[in-house]
Every structure is written in structure tokens, then in C-alpha cells.
Amino acid sequence: MLHGELIRLGRVQGLRRFSQTTVARAADYSHVVIGGGVVGLAIAAELSQVATNNVLVLDKNERFGMETSSHNSEVIHAGIYYPSSSLKSQLCVEGKHIIYKELTFAKTGVSWLNCGKWIVAQTDQEDAVNETLFRRCQEELGIEVEMLSSQKAAKLEPFINVQRSALSSPSSGIINSHSLIEYLTAMIQQNGGDMVNGSKVIDLKYSKNGGYTVTSKDNYSDDAEPVEIMADNVVNSGGLYADQICNMLLPKDRHKRLYFAKGNYYKLNNAGFPPVNRLIYPVPPQDGKSLGTHLTIDMDRQIIFGPDLEYVDSRSDYKPNPQNIPAAFEAISRYYPHIDATDLEVSTCGIRPKLSGPGPKMFDDFYIKEEEGFPGFVNLLGIESPGLTASVAIGRYVKRIYHSQS
């Protein structure tokens, strides 16, 4: 049995060097989780609670949660937008309840704020969309919402422009993703799981007689030799690279492809702007690709805008694009008309893994399944928003795939 330390895989004692031997050996781990973002960590935290499991997390970055998990709006979503039968809806709602009921700061150190959210309509057409969302929440989803008139909205948020209506979602909020990552990391360690960062998976093979062979290499050393790890089960939670990982294993006619949606975030470059007490979203664009450039607040109630949306080829280019400021200003000023374009500056950006590219509207659900013909290989693709909200619920969902009685 391997007992890795929290250091790079190429230097973990006990891992044998990669070889071409075909001699079968016992599995080093019951489960190898590839990807140490918040979803991979949540899966590992849940699996490591089972006494008979021996879990390893591999992540290619220097620290866990360095990609999509820490480049997002940090919103606790209510689950308003998704079809009731979808995993996005079910796991978002479950995840939201877990955060509020189980992840209290005193117990876990996870910081969150149940500040609520509005979806603001400025035209009759947008008002009709809000009405549809309201009815869906009431009749299908069972999510608490309230429809506010422009007059009532003005009394509650005097600095937000609401021409027609605001759909109020009191169960929405924000969460400090870094505190959640720290909590999940501590849980894995407490449960005896192994975690290795700086380790890039370069090959994945399956044998009916020998389970899975995960070949990994120190991502920060050109001289390090690959190592191989034997596992009974593998979870692919590779985020932006999940398609590359599963395509190492799946036959070519079942290969997957991800698309990459980059979103810039903007901050105000001066103090003294009117405060806002809750999240403010526009009515979602008709193309269904995003939720629009919205206003969020952080744990210190500082205002942040974004993300916008542009499809890109790169999975790793986190350089913000200041050329998008005029379009962002146009979107933001519809509901927050107290700024000029010169008051905005880009602060950061994120990249979301999507299952479909630009084009006609299409709803893409989370892809979470045990792949046919590869028992024990659970594949996660397109885990974008509301992935942060749903993360612990996703962990429990994957745990149920392996342990149906849990």
C-alpha cells in the first residue's frame, strides 16, 4: 500500500518507477481521483469516509483548486435556471442545502453569506421571462422566490435600476471557495486519504484482470521519470482537461470534446460608488450560454462584475481581456447606472469547460457517469456553473455510484 505525502508524485516514497512489466500486482489504491479542484476534492472527501476505501487525489498544479474552482463568481446558486429533472437542478439544490445546513463556519471554517439575489427585468419581454422563471420555481422546482414590482425594488435597493420587475431569490448567496477547498482538503487528510499536487496524468489504461493503471509524472521537473499507480477505480474530475484524460481510456468512437468559455471579471477603480446588498443578475440571454454579466459582492461586500463570455481555444490563458470593457459597461449600466466605462477595470478571469460550443441554444447537463465497458471509471465532464454550489452534492452522488447503500 502506498502512503504518499503532500509533495510531488515523482518524489513520493514507495511509488515504483514506471515500467513495461505485465506482471499483475495488487492495487495501490481503491480509488484514484484525477483532479484536485473543489469537485474532485469533494468526491475524495466523500469516498474517504468509507473505511474500506483507500483514496488518492492527483492534481497537476502546485496547489489544489487553482483553475475553475478559484476563478469564478463564488455564487451559491438557488437552482432556478435548470430543468427539474437535470443533474444541475438536483445537485445544485442539494448542494445549496448542504452549504447552509452543514457547512457552518463554527463547525467547518467555510465562509459564506446568504445575501439573496435578484434577476432584474427592464423590458416587457424580460418581464415575461421572469414570470416564466417564477412559475417554474413555484410549480416545478419548489424553490422559494418572490416577484417584486419596480416600486418595491426601488425601496429595497435604491441604487439598482429595475424598470419592470425583479425576481427575488432569497436562498442565493456567496461562498469563499478557498475556505471550502481548505475544509475538503482537511477532511481527506483526516480520513487518511493521500493527496499529491504537481502530478500530471499522462496515461490511463484498463485491464479486466488488473484494474486501472494511472501513469503520472512530476509536472514541474523535466528529469523526473513517470510512475504508475494501480487502482481498482478511477474518477476523472479533471475539469478543463477532463476530455484529454478520458480520451486516454475510451475508444476513439467515444472520445469527448470540451469547449472553453472565458469570462472576464471587472472591478470599480475608485471608492465611493453606491452600495448594493445582494447579487444582481440580468435576465439570462436567450442564447442560454451564460447568465449574463452580473453584479456580485464578496465577503467584504465589495462589488464585482462579471463574467462576460467569449469562446477561446486555450484552457490556460488567464490573462483578462480589457477590450471587453465597453460591452461589459453597456450590460452593467442597464441595472447599475452610476458608472462610466472609465470606472471599470478588468481584475481577473475564469475559463469554464462546456460540452457545446458557440451556436444555437442548447442545455447541457452535467455529465457524470460510470462509462460502459470500464467498470469503476466514473467520468465527469462539463462541470461548470453551478459546480461550486453543487460540489459536495456531486461528491455524494459519485459516492452512491460506488456505494449504492450509502
The 8 nearest C-alpha neighbors of each residue, nearest first, counted from 0:
[[1, 27, 2, 28, 26, 13, 25, 53],
 [2, 0, 27, 13, 3, 14, 28, 12],
 [1, 3, 0, 4, 193, 13, 12, 11],
 [4, 2, 11, 193, 1, 12, 5, 194],
 [3, 5, 6, 11, 2, 193, 195, 194],
 [6, 4, 195, 194, 3, 7, 196, 193],
 [7, 5, 4, 195, 8, 196, 11, 10],
 [8, 6, 197, 196, 9, 10, 195, 198],
 [7, 9, 11, 10, 198, 217, 195, 6],
 [10, 8, 217, 7, 11, 223, 216, 226],
 [11, 9, 8, 7, 12, 6, 217, 14],
 [12, 10, 8, 3, 9, 14, 4, 13],
 [13, 11, 14, 10, 3, 2, 1, 4],
 [12, 14, 1, 15, 11, 2, 3, 0],
 [15, 13, 12, 11, 16, 226, 1, 228],
 [14, 16, 13, 226, 17, 227, 228, 12],
 [15, 17, 226, 225, 18, 14, 227, 224],
 [16, 18, 226, 227, 225, 15, 19, 224],
 [19, 17, 20, 16, 227, 226, 15, 21],
 [18, 20, 21, 17, 22, 227, 16, 226],
 [21, 19, 18, 22, 23, 17, 24, 227],
 [20, 22, 23, 19, 18, 24, 209, 206],
 [23, 21, 20, 24, 19, 209, 25, 18],
 [24, 22, 209, 21, 25, 208, 20, 26],
 [25, 23, 26, 22, 209, 229, 27, 21],
 [24, 26, 27, 23, 229, 209, 230, 0],
 [25, 27, 229, 230, 28, 231, 24, 29],
 [26, 28, 0, 229, 1, 230, 228, 25],
 [29, 27, 230, 53, 30, 26, 54, 31],
 [28, 30, 231, 53, 230, 52, 232, 54],
 [31, 29, 232, 54, 28, 233, 230, 231],
 [30, 32, 55, 233, 54, 56, 234, 33],
 [33, 31, 234, 56, 233, 55, 34, 57],
 [34, 32, 57, 235, 236, 237, 56, 234],
 [33, 35, 237, 58, 236, 39, 57, 36],
 [36, 34, 58, 39, 63, 40, 64, 57],
 [35, 37, 64, 39, 38, 68, 34, 63],
 [36, 38, 40, 39, 68, 180, 64, 41],
 [39, 37, 390, 41, 40, 36, 42, 394],
 [40, 38, 35, 42, 36, 236, 41, 34],
 [39, 41, 43, 37, 38, 42, 35, 183],
 [40, 42, 394, 44, 38, 391, 39, 43],
 [394, 43, 41, 39, 45, 40, 44, 46],
 [42, 44, 40, 46, 45, 41, 47, 39],
 [45, 43, 187, 41, 47, 42, 46, 186],
 [44, 46, 42, 43, 48, 47, 394, 395],
 [47, 45, 43, 48, 44, 49, 398, 42],
 [48, 46, 44, 49, 45, 190, 43, 54],
 [47, 49, 46, 45, 50, 190, 44, 52],
 [50, 48, 47, 52, 51, 46, 45, 53],
 [49, 51, 52, 48, 47, 53, 190, 46],
 [50, 52, 49, 53, 29, 47, 48, 46],
 [53, 51, 49, 50, 29, 47, 54, 46],
 [52, 54, 29, 28, 192, 30, 47, 51],
 [55, 53, 30, 192, 31, 28, 47, 52],
 [54, 56, 193, 31, 194, 192, 32, 30],
 [57, 55, 194, 32, 31, 33, 195, 193],
 [58, 56, 33, 195, 34, 196, 198, 32],
 [59, 57, 196, 34, 35, 198, 60, 197],
 [58, 60, 198, 197, 199, 196, 218, 57],
 [61, 59, 197, 62, 58, 196, 63, 65],
 [60, 62, 197, 196, 59, 63, 58, 65],
 [63, 61, 60, 196, 65, 64, 197, 58],
 [62, 64, 35, 65, 36, 60, 58, 196],
 [65, 63, 36, 68, 66, 37, 35, 69],
 [64, 66, 63, 69, 62, 68, 67, 60],
 [65, 67, 68, 64, 69, 70, 36, 349],
 [68, 66, 70, 69, 350, 349, 71, 351],
 [69, 67, 64, 66, 36, 37, 70, 65],
 [68, 70, 67, 65, 66, 71, 64, 176],
 [71, 69, 349, 67, 68, 66, 348, 72],
 [72, 70, 73, 349, 69, 67, 68, 348],
 [71, 73, 74, 70, 295, 306, 305, 173],
 [74, 72, 174, 173, 71, 176, 175, 75],
 [75, 73, 173, 72, 172, 76, 174, 388],
 [74, 76, 172, 173, 388, 171, 174, 95],
 [75, 77, 171, 78, 74, 388, 385, 172],
 [76, 78, 171, 79, 170, 92, 75, 95],
 [79, 77, 88, 91, 76, 92, 80, 81],
 [80, 78, 77, 81, 136, 132, 142, 140],
 [79, 81, 78, 82, 132, 88, 77, 136],
 [80, 82, 88, 79, 83, 87, 78, 85],
 [83, 81, 85, 84, 88, 80, 87, 140],
 [82, 84, 85, 88, 140, 81, 139, 89],
 [83, 85, 82, 86, 88, 89, 81, 87],
 [86, 84, 87, 88, 82, 83, 364, 89],
 [85, 87, 89, 88, 90, 365, 364, 84],
 [86, 88, 85, 90, 91, 89, 364, 365],
 [89, 87, 81, 91, 85, 78, 86, 83],
 [88, 90, 86, 92, 91, 87, 93, 85],
 [89, 91, 93, 389, 92, 87, 392, 86],
 [90, 92, 389, 94, 88, 93, 89, 78],
 [91, 93, 95, 94, 89, 90, 78, 88],
 [94, 92, 90, 96, 95, 91, 392, 89],
 [93, 95, 389, 392, 97, 91, 96, 92],
 [94, 96, 92, 98, 97, 93, 388, 91],
 [95, 97, 99, 93, 94, 98, 100, 92],
 [98, 96, 94, 101, 100, 95, 99, 93],
 [99, 97, 102, 95, 96, 101, 100, 94],
 [98, 100, 96, 97, 101, 102, 95, 103],
 [101, 99, 97, 98, 96, 102, 103, 95],
 [102, 100, 97, 98, 103, 99, 96, 106],
 [103, 101, 98, 107, 99, 109, 100, 104],
 [104, 102, 106, 105, 101, 107, 109, 99],
 [103, 105, 108, 109, 107, 106, 110, 102],
 [106, 104, 103, 107, 108, 109, 102, 110],
 [107, 105, 103, 104, 108, 102, 101, 109],
 [106, 108, 104, 109, 102, 103, 105, 182],
 [107, 109, 104, 105, 106, 110, 178, 182],
 [110, 108, 104, 178, 179, 107, 102, 103],
 [111, 109, 175, 104, 174, 178, 108, 112],
 [112, 110, 174, 173, 175, 109, 113, 172],
 [111, 113, 173, 172, 114, 174, 298, 110],
 [112, 114, 172, 115, 171, 170, 173, 111],
 [115, 113, 172, 277, 112, 171, 116, 276],
 [116, 114, 169, 171, 172, 277, 168, 170],
 [115, 117, 278, 168, 277, 171, 167, 279],
 [116, 118, 167, 279, 166, 165, 119, 280],
 [117, 119, 280, 166, 165, 281, 282, 279],
 [118, 120, 165, 281, 164, 161, 117, 282],
 [119, 121, 125, 126, 164, 163, 122, 282],
 [120, 122, 162, 163, 161, 125, 119, 126],
 [123, 121, 125, 124, 120, 126, 163, 162],
 [122, 124, 126, 125, 127, 163, 121, 120],
 [123, 125, 127, 122, 126, 128, 120, 121],
 [126, 124, 120, 128, 122, 127, 123, 282],
 [125, 127, 123, 129, 120, 128, 124, 122],
 [128, 126, 130, 124, 125, 129, 123, 131],
 [129, 127, 125, 131, 126, 130, 132, 124],
 [130, 128, 132, 126, 131, 127, 133, 166],
 [131, 129, 133, 127, 128, 132, 134, 126],
 [132, 130, 128, 134, 129, 133, 135, 127],
 [131, 133, 129, 135, 130, 134, 136, 128],
 [132, 134, 130, 136, 131, 135, 129, 137],
 [135, 133, 137, 131, 136, 132, 138, 130],
 [136, 134, 132, 139, 138, 137, 133, 131],
 [135, 137, 140, 142, 133, 134, 141, 139],
 [138, 136, 134, 141, 135, 139, 133, 140],
 [137, 139, 135, 134, 136, 140, 141, 133],
 [140, 138, 135, 136, 141, 137, 83, 134],
 [139, 141, 136, 142, 83, 135, 138, 137],
 [140, 142, 137, 136, 139, 138, 143, 135],
 [143, 141, 136, 140, 144, 137, 79, 77],
 [142, 144, 141, 168, 136, 169, 145, 137],
 [145, 143, 168, 167, 142, 133, 169, 166],
 [144, 146, 167, 166, 147, 168, 143, 133],
 [145, 147, 166, 165, 167, 148, 144, 164],
 [148, 146, 165, 164, 151, 152, 166, 145],
 [149, 147, 164, 151, 150, 152, 165, 163],
 [148, 150, 152, 164, 161, 163, 151, 162],
 [151, 149, 153, 148, 152, 154, 147, 161],
 [152, 150, 154, 148, 153, 149, 147, 155],
 [151, 153, 149, 155, 154, 150, 156, 147],
 [154, 152, 157, 150, 156, 151, 155, 149],
 [153, 155, 151, 152, 157, 156, 150, 149],
 [156, 154, 152, 153, 157, 151, 158, 276],
 [157, 155, 153, 158, 159, 154, 152, 275],
 [158, 156, 153, 154, 159, 155, 152, 160],
 [157, 159, 156, 273, 160, 335, 275, 274],
 [160, 158, 335, 334, 156, 157, 161, 153],
 [159, 161, 334, 335, 162, 158, 333, 336],
 [162, 160, 149, 163, 119, 121, 164, 159],
 [161, 163, 121, 149, 160, 164, 120, 122],
 [162, 164, 121, 120, 149, 161, 122, 126],
 [165, 163, 148, 149, 120, 147, 119, 161],
 [164, 166, 119, 147, 118, 117, 146, 167],
 [165, 167, 146, 118, 117, 145, 147, 129],
 [166, 168, 117, 145, 144, 116, 165, 146],
 [167, 169, 144, 116, 170, 115, 171, 117],
 [168, 170, 115, 171, 167, 116, 144, 143],
 [171, 169, 168, 115, 77, 113, 172, 143],
 [172, 170, 115, 77, 76, 75, 169, 116],
 [173, 171, 113, 75, 114, 115, 112, 74],
 [172, 174, 74, 75, 112, 73, 111, 113],
 [175, 173, 111, 73, 176, 110, 74, 75],
 [174, 176, 110, 177, 178, 111, 73, 179],
 [175, 177, 179, 178, 174, 180, 73, 69],
 [178, 176, 180, 179, 175, 181, 69, 64],
 [177, 179, 109, 181, 180, 176, 175, 182],
 [180, 178, 176, 182, 109, 177, 181, 183],
 [181, 179, 177, 183, 178, 182, 37, 184],
 [182, 180, 178, 184, 179, 183, 177, 185],
 [181, 183, 179, 185, 184, 180, 178, 186],
 [182, 184, 186, 180, 185, 181, 40, 41],
 [185, 183, 181, 187, 182, 186, 180, 188],
 [184, 186, 182, 188, 183, 187, 189, 181],
 [187, 185, 189, 183, 184, 188, 44, 190],
 [188, 186, 44, 192, 190, 184, 189, 185],
 [187, 189, 191, 185, 192, 190, 186, 184],
 [188, 190, 186, 187, 191, 185, 192, 184],
 [189, 191, 187, 188, 47, 192, 48, 186],
 [192, 190, 188, 189, 187, 193, 47, 53],
 [193, 191, 54, 187, 188, 190, 55, 47],
 [192, 194, 55, 3, 54, 56, 191, 195],
 [195, 193, 56, 5, 55, 57, 192, 196],
 [196, 194, 57, 5, 6, 7, 8, 56],
 [197, 195, 58, 198, 7, 59, 61, 60],
 [196, 198, 59, 60, 61, 7, 218, 217],
 [199, 197, 59, 217, 196, 218, 8, 58],
 [198, 200, 59, 216, 215, 218, 201, 217],
 [199, 201, 215, 214, 202, 216, 198, 213],
 [200, 202, 215, 214, 199, 216, 203, 213],
 [203, 201, 214, 200, 213, 247, 204, 215],
 [202, 204, 213, 247, 212, 248, 214, 205],
 [205, 203, 212, 211, 248, 213, 202, 206],
 [206, 204, 211, 210, 212, 207, 203, 248],
 [205, 207, 209, 210, 208, 211, 204, 212],
 [208, 206, 209, 210, 205, 211, 373, 374],
 [207, 209, 206, 210, 23, 205, 211, 24],
 [208, 210, 206, 207, 23, 211, 24, 205],
 [209, 211, 231, 206, 205, 207, 230, 208],
 [212, 210, 205, 230, 204, 229, 231, 213],
 [211, 213, 229, 204, 228, 203, 227, 214],
 [214, 212, 203, 228, 227, 202, 211, 215],
 [215, 213, 227, 202, 226, 201, 200, 203],
 [214, 216, 200, 199, 201, 226, 225, 198],
 [215, 217, 225, 199, 198, 218, 9, 226],
 [216, 218, 198, 9, 219, 220, 197, 8],
 [219, 217, 197, 198, 199, 220, 216, 59],
 [220, 218, 217, 197, 221, 198, 223, 7],
 [221, 219, 222, 223, 217, 218, 216, 9],
 [220, 222, 223, 219, 218, 217, 224, 216],
 [223, 221, 220, 224, 217, 219, 225, 216],
 [224, 222, 220, 221, 217, 9, 225, 216],
 [223, 225, 222, 226, 216, 16, 9, 17],
 [226, 224, 216, 17, 215, 16, 214, 223],
 [227, 225, 17, 16, 215, 214, 15, 216],
 [226, 228, 214, 17, 213, 215, 212, 16],
 [227, 229, 213, 212, 27, 214, 230, 226],
 [228, 230, 26, 212, 27, 211, 213, 28],
 [231, 229, 28, 26, 211, 232, 29, 27],
 [230, 232, 29, 210, 211, 26, 30, 28],
 [233, 231, 375, 30, 230, 376, 29, 31],
 [232, 234, 31, 376, 30, 32, 375, 377],
 [235, 233, 32, 377, 376, 33, 236, 378],
 [234, 236, 378, 33, 237, 379, 377, 32],
 [237, 235, 34, 39, 379, 33, 238, 234],
 [236, 238, 241, 34, 240, 235, 33, 239],
 [239, 237, 241, 240, 236, 352, 382, 380],
 [238, 240, 352, 241, 237, 314, 351, 257],
 [241, 239, 237, 238, 243, 242, 244, 314],
 [242, 240, 237, 244, 238, 243, 239, 380],
 [241, 243, 245, 244, 255, 240, 256, 246],
 [244, 242, 246, 240, 241, 245, 247, 255],
 [243, 245, 241, 242, 246, 247, 240, 235],
 [244, 246, 247, 242, 248, 243, 249, 241],
 [247, 245, 249, 248, 243, 254, 244, 242],
 [248, 246, 245, 244, 203, 202, 249, 243],
 [249, 247, 246, 245, 203, 204, 250, 205],
 [248, 250, 246, 253, 245, 254, 247, 251],
 [251, 249, 253, 252, 254, 248, 246, 247],
 [252, 250, 254, 253, 249, 246, 255, 248],
 [251, 253, 250, 254, 249, 255, 246, 248],
 [254, 252, 251, 250, 249, 255, 246, 245],
 [255, 253, 251, 246, 252, 249, 250, 256],
 [256, 254, 242, 253, 246, 257, 245, 243],
 [257, 255, 242, 258, 254, 354, 243, 355],
 [256, 258, 354, 353, 352, 242, 259, 255],
 [259, 257, 353, 356, 352, 354, 355, 260],
 [258, 260, 352, 311, 351, 310, 353, 350],
 [261, 259, 310, 351, 350, 309, 308, 311],
 [262, 260, 350, 309, 308, 349, 310, 259],
 [261, 263, 306, 307, 308, 349, 348, 350],
 [264, 262, 348, 306, 307, 319, 347, 305],
 [265, 263, 305, 306, 347, 348, 304, 346],
 [266, 264, 345, 304, 346, 344, 303, 305],
 [265, 267, 303, 344, 343, 346, 268, 304],
 [268, 266, 343, 269, 342, 344, 265, 270],
 [267, 269, 342, 343, 266, 344, 270, 341],
 [270, 268, 267, 271, 342, 272, 343, 266],
 [271, 269, 272, 268, 267, 273, 301, 342],
 [270, 272, 273, 269, 274, 267, 268, 337],
 [271, 273, 270, 274, 337, 269, 338, 267],
 [272, 274, 158, 271, 275, 337, 157, 335],
 [275, 273, 272, 276, 158, 302, 301, 300],
 [274, 276, 277, 273, 156, 158, 302, 159],
 [277, 275, 274, 114, 278, 300, 156, 296],
 [276, 278, 114, 116, 115, 275, 279, 296],
 [277, 279, 116, 295, 294, 117, 115, 296],
 [280, 278, 294, 117, 116, 293, 118, 277],
 [281, 279, 293, 118, 117, 119, 294, 282],
 [282, 280, 119, 118, 283, 291, 293, 120],
 [281, 283, 118, 120, 119, 125, 284, 280],
 [284, 282, 290, 291, 281, 285, 289, 287],
 [285, 283, 286, 287, 291, 282, 290, 289],
 [284, 286, 287, 283, 360, 288, 282, 289],
 [285, 287, 360, 288, 284, 359, 289, 361],
 [288, 286, 285, 360, 289, 284, 361, 283],
 [287, 289, 286, 360, 290, 284, 361, 357],
 [290, 288, 291, 287, 284, 283, 308, 286],
 [291, 289, 283, 284, 292, 288, 287, 280],
 [290, 292, 289, 283, 293, 281, 284, 307],
 [293, 291, 305, 307, 306, 330, 304, 331],
 [292, 294, 280, 305, 304, 279, 291, 281],
 [295, 293, 304, 279, 278, 303, 280, 305],
 [296, 294, 278, 303, 302, 304, 293, 279],
 [295, 297, 302, 300, 301, 303, 278, 298],
 [296, 298, 300, 299, 301, 295, 302, 173],
 [297, 299, 300, 296, 112, 111, 175, 301],
 [300, 298, 297, 301, 296, 302, 112, 175],
 [301, 299, 296, 297, 298, 302, 276, 275],
 [300, 302, 296, 297, 299, 303, 298, 295],
 [303, 301, 296, 295, 300, 294, 304, 297],
 [302, 304, 266, 295, 294, 296, 265, 301],
 [305, 303, 294, 265, 293, 264, 295, 266],
 [306, 304, 264, 292, 293, 307, 263, 265],
 [305, 307, 262, 263, 264, 292, 308, 304],
 [306, 308, 262, 292, 305, 263, 291, 327],
 [309, 307, 262, 261, 260, 306, 310, 289],
 [308, 310, 261, 260, 311, 262, 307, 259],
 [309, 311, 260, 259, 261, 308, 357, 312],
 [312, 310, 259, 313, 260, 309, 261, 258],
 [311, 313, 259, 314, 310, 258, 260, 316],
 [312, 314, 315, 311, 316, 259, 350, 261],
 [315, 313, 316, 239, 259, 312, 350, 240],
 [314, 316, 313, 317, 350, 66, 239, 318],
 [317, 315, 318, 313, 314, 350, 319, 261],
 [318, 316, 348, 315, 319, 349, 347, 350],
 [317, 319, 316, 320, 348, 347, 263, 315],
 [320, 318, 348, 347, 263, 317, 345, 321],
 [319, 321, 322, 323, 318, 263, 345, 324],
 [322, 320, 323, 324, 345, 319, 344, 263],
 [321, 323, 320, 324, 325, 326, 319, 345],
 [324, 322, 321, 326, 325, 320, 327, 263],
 [323, 325, 327, 326, 322, 321, 328, 340],
 [326, 324, 328, 327, 323, 329, 340, 322],
 [327, 325, 329, 328, 324, 323, 330, 322],
 [326, 328, 324, 330, 329, 325, 331, 323],
 [329, 327, 331, 325, 326, 330, 340, 332],
 [328, 330, 326, 327, 332, 331, 325, 333],
 [331, 329, 327, 328, 332, 333, 326, 292],
 [332, 330, 328, 333, 329, 335, 334, 327],
 [331, 333, 336, 335, 334, 329, 330, 328],
 [332, 334, 331, 330, 335, 336, 329, 160],
 [333, 335, 160, 332, 159, 331, 336, 161],
 [336, 334, 332, 159, 337, 331, 333, 160],
 [337, 335, 332, 338, 334, 333, 160, 331],
 [338, 336, 335, 339, 332, 272, 273, 158],
 [339, 337, 336, 342, 340, 332, 335, 341],
 [338, 340, 341, 342, 337, 328, 343, 332],
 [339, 341, 342, 328, 343, 325, 338, 324],
 [340, 342, 339, 343, 344, 338, 268, 324],
 [343, 341, 340, 339, 267, 268, 338, 344],
 [344, 342, 267, 341, 340, 266, 268, 265],
 [343, 345, 265, 266, 346, 268, 267, 342],
 [346, 344, 265, 264, 321, 347, 319, 266],
 [345, 347, 265, 264, 266, 344, 319, 348],
 [348, 346, 264, 319, 345, 263, 349, 265],
 [349, 347, 263, 262, 319, 264, 317, 70],
 [348, 350, 70, 262, 261, 71, 67, 317],
 [351, 349, 261, 260, 259, 262, 67, 352],
 [350, 352, 260, 259, 383, 353, 261, 67],
 [353, 351, 259, 381, 239, 258, 383, 257],
 [354, 352, 381, 258, 355, 257, 259, 351],
 [353, 355, 257, 381, 258, 363, 352, 356],
 [356, 354, 353, 258, 357, 257, 363, 361],
 [355, 357, 258, 358, 354, 353, 310, 259],
 [358, 356, 355, 310, 359, 288, 360, 258],
 [357, 359, 356, 360, 286, 355, 361, 288],
 [360, 358, 361, 286, 357, 287, 356, 288],
 [359, 361, 286, 287, 358, 362, 288, 285],
 [362, 360, 363, 359, 287, 355, 288, 286],
 [363, 361, 364, 360, 287, 288, 81, 355],
 [364, 362, 361, 354, 365, 355, 381, 353],
 [365, 363, 87, 366, 85, 86, 362, 381],
 [364, 366, 381, 382, 87, 367, 86, 380],
 [365, 367, 380, 379, 364, 381, 368, 378],
 [368, 366, 379, 378, 365, 380, 377, 369],
 [369, 367, 377, 378, 370, 366, 379, 376],
 [368, 370, 377, 376, 378, 371, 375, 374],
 [369, 371, 373, 368, 376, 372, 377, 378],
 [372, 370, 373, 369, 374, 376, 368, 375],
 [371, 373, 374, 370, 369, 376, 249, 375],
 [374, 372, 371, 370, 376, 375, 205, 369],
 [375, 373, 376, 372, 369, 370, 371, 232],
 [374, 376, 232, 377, 233, 373, 369, 231],
 [377, 375, 233, 369, 374, 373, 232, 234],
 [378, 376, 369, 234, 368, 375, 235, 370],
 [377, 379, 235, 368, 367, 369, 234, 376],
 [380, 378, 367, 366, 236, 235, 377, 368],
 [381, 379, 366, 382, 241, 365, 378, 367],
 [380, 382, 353, 352, 354, 383, 365, 366],
 [383, 381, 380, 386, 365, 352, 238, 384],
 [382, 384, 386, 381, 351, 352, 385, 353],
 [385, 383, 386, 387, 382, 388, 351, 87],
 [384, 386, 388, 387, 383, 389, 91, 76],
 [387, 385, 384, 389, 383, 388, 390, 382],
 [388, 386, 390, 389, 385, 384, 68, 37],
 [387, 389, 75, 385, 94, 386, 390, 91],
 [388, 390, 94, 91, 386, 90, 392, 387],
 [391, 389, 38, 393, 387, 392, 386, 388],
 [390, 392, 394, 41, 393, 389, 94, 395],
 [391, 393, 94, 395, 389, 394, 390, 90],
 [394, 392, 396, 390, 391, 395, 389, 397],
 [42, 395, 393, 391, 41, 392, 397, 396],
 [394, 396, 398, 392, 393, 397, 45, 399],
 [395, 397, 393, 399, 398, 394, 392, 400],
 [398, 396, 400, 394, 399, 395, 393, 42],
 [397, 399, 395, 401, 396, 400, 46, 402],
 [400, 398, 403, 402, 396, 401, 397, 405],
 [401, 399, 397, 398, 402, 403, 396, 369],
 [400, 402, 399, 398, 403, 397, 375, 46],
 [403, 401, 399, 404, 405, 400, 398, 397],
 [402, 404, 399, 405, 400, 401, 398, 396],
 [403, 405, 402, 399, 401, 400, 398, 49],
 [404, 402, 403, 399, 398, 395, 401, 49]]
